[in-house]
Amino acid sequence: MNQEREFSIPVDVIRTIAIIGVILLHATGDLTVQQMNQFEVFRWVTVDIYQSVGRIGVPLFLMLTGALLLQPSKLDEPIGVFFKKRWARIGLPIIFWGVVFFAWDFLVEHQTFTSNAVIQGILTGPYRQFWYFYVLLGLYLLTPILRVVMAHAGSNLIKYLLILWLLGASLIPVASSLTTYYLDSNVFAFTGYAGYFILGAYLLTVRMRRSALLIFMSLGIALTAIGTYAMAATVGGVEIFFFQDYLSPTIILASVMLFLLLSTIQVPPSQQMVDQKEINPTKSVHPKVRKLLSVISQNTLPIFLFHLIILESLQKGYFGIAINGNTINSIIGVPLMTVITLLISLAIIIPLKKVPILKKLIG
């Protein structure tokens, strides 16, 4: 990638699919807990499949962020300017929603209020979805360095780096879990989520047939679900969701294939990728669908941060009716909760963002 290229990518589509995946995954949370003890096979497998699909959401977000931030054209952006932009984008919303979730945790969930709980919540996140933003912080700190790598390293060198990541973060851990032997993890220093970040930029240069992408994506999802079931039926314990880990080879396979598949959607030539806000789905999409995609895409940050309040309120009946594994079949219940959560989140967020003071705080 030593030459600057012009890329176009359907950001609105990828963001929309990613946030739906995140909500879908979280919509299965109460079902997982309820069904693991009694192990009602049909219902548990249903949830397993939904989770295997939903797990793709976070890798899509990470790859899209890498594709947008690691462009060679951004190499000359000063470090100070880069961090000011990131602060303007997510800094205040994280603080605002962090306060909201501290209040939710202590006042609604009745968690014990202590100074230690507050301090630890600041250090690791006040609620479970905040972990993602600590990952983002780490990737942002690396971005100025990774921009240099992506701009000047040849394609073979980037492939070599990604192979090292795949081995250390995914394949070696699988081999260790399936045998009695293990390799010292210090052999591979490049692990974690940075691989997805680099993948996002690298995959913009990759082309595959849509039929092959669809087949391999389906294979990745199927192997994730089957592997999870096999681990639950044999090993049990904390290892059950090994194949649903974001760095498992099956999730990586499914996520990469879906990212490439969505990237084949054409963007009008006049709307080349300049920054995150100037990229729209192809004009061939129906105007109403395109508008919906744009609205969801522009609000993925507040939806990501806010949706658990809506989702848990639905599951616990705070709106007067409970939608959970005890009240509705999981085949219908999980997608129903996903759609309702998304729509209610938008219905609350969009009007609030029209208030000037709240717009920057909400995200």
N, C-alpha and C positions, 0 to 999 in steps of 0.2 A: 504493500500500500504506500509506496514511495512517491506516487503521483496523485495530485489532488483530483478527485472525481466529483461529478455532480450526481447526487442521489435524490431519489424521491421515494417516499415511503408513506403508507396510509396510517398516519399516527392515530387519527380518530378511531379507526377500526380496531387497531391493536389495543389501544387504551380501553375501549369499550369491552372487548372480549376479556381482557385481563381483569378488569374490575368485577365483571360478572363471575369470573372464575374465583376470585377472592371471596365474594359473597356466597357463592355456591359452596365453597369449602367450609366456611364458617356456619352455614345453614345446617350442616350435618353434625355439628358439635355435640348437641344434646343427644342425638340418636346414637352416636358412637358410644358415649358413656352408658346409655341405657342398655344397649344391645350386647355389649361385650361380655357382661356377666352371664346372661341367659343364653347368649349365642344362638338366637333365632336366625338360622342360616340364611333364609331368603331375604329377610329385612337387612341383615348385616351385610350381605353381598351387595344389595342395592346401594347402601350407603358407601360401601367400599368403592363402587364404580363411580359414584358422584364425587367422592373425594379424589379419586385418581384423575378425574377430569379437572376439578377445581384447583388442584396443585399446580397446574400450568400457569395460573394467573401471575404469581410473583416472578417466576423466570421471564415471562413476557415483559413485565414492567422493567426488570433489570436489563434485558437485552435492548429494549427500546431506548432506555436512558443511555446506554452505551453507544447505540447507533447515533443518537442525537448529540452527545457531548464529545465523542472522540473523532469527530470529523477533522481531516487535515486542515480544513479552512479555519478552524478555531485555534490552531496552534499558536498564533501570535496574540491571543487574548491574554492580557495581563492577569496574573494570579489574583490580585486584589479585586479586579473587575469580575472575575469568575465567581469568587466567593460572595461578593455583594449581590450578584444576580441570584445565587442559590438562596441567600438569606431572604431576599425579597420574595422569592417563590415559595419557600417552605418554612422559613424560620418562625415568623409570627404565627402561622396556622398551627404549627406543632405546639407552641407555647399555649395558644388559646385552647386547643382541643385537649392538651394535657391537663389544664385546669378543669375543664369540663369533666374529664374522666376521673380525675381525683375526686371531684364532688360526687360523681356517679358511684364510684367505688365505696366511698365512705357513707354517703347519705342514702343511697338506694340499695346497694349490695351489702351494706352494713358491715363492711370491713373495719377492723379496729384502727382507729386513727392514732398513729404514733409518729414521732419525729423520724424514727428509723424507716417507717413505711414510706414517708414522703421522700426522704433522701434516696432510698433505694429505688423508688419510683422515678425520680429524676435521672438516676444513673442508668437504669435499664428500661424505663418506660412505665407510665402509670397504668397501662392496660396492654393486653396481649398483642394488639396489632402494631404497637409502637416499635417493636423490635426491628421492623423493616427500615425505619428511619435512622436507626443506628447503623444498619448496613449501608444505607445511602451516605451517611456521614463519612464512613470509612472509605467508600468509593470516591466521594468528592475529594477527600484528602489526597487520593492517588491520581486523580484525573489529570492534573498538570503534567505528571510524569508519563502517564499512559498515552497522553496526546503525542508526546515526542516519540514514543515507541511506535504507535500506530502510523504516524506520519513518515517515519524514516526506515522502519524495519521492512524487509522484503516479505513477500507472501509466505515463503518457506519458513522464515524465522517465526512469524506469527503462528503458523501451523504447529511448529515445534513447541511453542509456549502453550498452546491450547492442548496439545497432546500430553504435556507434562501435567497440566491442570486436570485433565480428564483422568489420568492415571492416579494422581495423588488424591484428588477430591472424591473420586467415584469408584473407579474399577478396583483399585487395591483394597479399599474398605469392603467391597462386596466379596472379594476373594477371601479376605480375612474372616468374614462372618460365616462363610460357607465351609471353611476348613479349620483345622486345628493349628494352622500356621499363620503367622502374620509378619509383615515387613515393618521394620522400624519406621514410624511416620516421619521422622526427620529427613528421610531420603528426599521427600518431595516438599519443598518449602513453599511452592506456589499452589495454594488451595483456597477454599472458601468461595465467595460469591464474585470475586473479581473476574473469574473465568467467564461468567455470563455477561459481564460488562464488556469485555473484549470481544466475546462472541457476537454481541449485537452489532458492533462496528464491522467485524470481519464478514458476517453473513450477508452484508449488503453487496458483497462481490460474488456471492455464490448463487448459482442458478440450477434448479432441478425441475423435472417434469412434475406438474401438479398431481398427476396420478400416483407417482412414487412418493411424493410428500404426504399425500393422504393415507397411503398404505402404511408408511413408517410411523406416522403420527398415531394412527389407530393401533399399530403394533405396540408402540410405547405405552399407550394408555392401558391396553389389554394386559401387557406384561406387568404393569404396576399393580393392577387390580388382582391378577392371579398370584403374583408374588406376595402381596399383602395377605391374601386369603391363606396361602400356603404357610406363611410365617405364623399367622394366628392359629392355624389348625395344628401346627407342629411345635414351634418354639415357644410362642406365647410371650407374656411379659412385655418389657419395654421394647423388645425387638419387633413387635407386630408391624409397626409402620415404617420399617426400614426402607422398603421400596417406595414409600411415599415421601421420603426425604427429598428436599429440593435438589440435592446433589446426587441422588441415585441415578444410575445410568439410564433407567427406564424413563424417569421424569425429564432428564436432559434430552433424551431422544425425542420424546413427545413434544417438548417445548420448542426445541430447535426446528422440528418439522413444521409445527404450527406457525412459528414466527416466519419461516420461509414461505409458507403457504399464504399467509396474510400479506406478506410483502409483495406477492405477485399482483395484488390489486393495483391497477394503474392510477397514477396521479396525473392530472393535466399538466403538460409541459410548462405552462406559465406559472405553475405553483410549485416550483422547485423548493427543496428543503433549505430554508434560510434560517428559521428558528422554529421552536416547538409550536408556536401559535399560527404559523402560516402554512400548515400542511393539512389538506382536507381530503376526504375520500373521493374517489373518482366521480365525475359528473354522471356516469351511467347509472349510479344509484338513484333511486327515487328521491325527489326533493325532501319529502317528509322523513324518510329514513335517514337521509344525509343530515337533516337538521337534528334529529334525535341523537345520532352518533356524535354530532358536534357538541350538543348540550351535555351528554354524558362525559365526553372526552374532556371538556373544559372544567368539569367538576369532579374528576376522579380523585383528586387530592382530598377535598372535604368528604367525599363519599367514603373513601378508604378509612379516613379517621373517624367518621361519625356513624357508619352503618351498624356497628355492633350494638349501639344503644337501641336502635330500631329493631334489630334482629332479636336481641334478648328480650325486649319488651313483647314482641310477638310470641316468642317461645314460652314466656312466663305469664302471659295473659294480662299484661299491664294495660292493654287497650280494650279490655273487656272480653276478649276471646283469645284462647291459647291455640297456637298452631305449632305443634311439636310431635314427637314420635308417639305420644300417647293419645293424640286426638285425631291424627290423619295418617293415612298410609304414606310411608316414606317415598314411594315412587312419585306420588303427586306432591307430597308435603315439601320436599327439598326444593324443587324448582319453583313451587308456589311461594315459599318464603323468600326465595332469591328475588323473584320479580317484585313482590310486594315491598320488600326491604329497599330495593333500588328505587322504586317509584316514590315511596314515602320519603326517602332520603332526599331525592330531587325536589319533591314538593315543599320540603322545609328549607333546604339549602338555597334554592334559587330566589325565593322572596327575600331571605335574609341578606343575600349578596347585593340586593338592590339598595340596601342601607349603606351609604358611603363609609361610615365608621366600621361596619362589620365586614365589608368586602375583603379588605386585606387580612383581617383576622381569620376569616373562615377558610380562605384559600381559593 
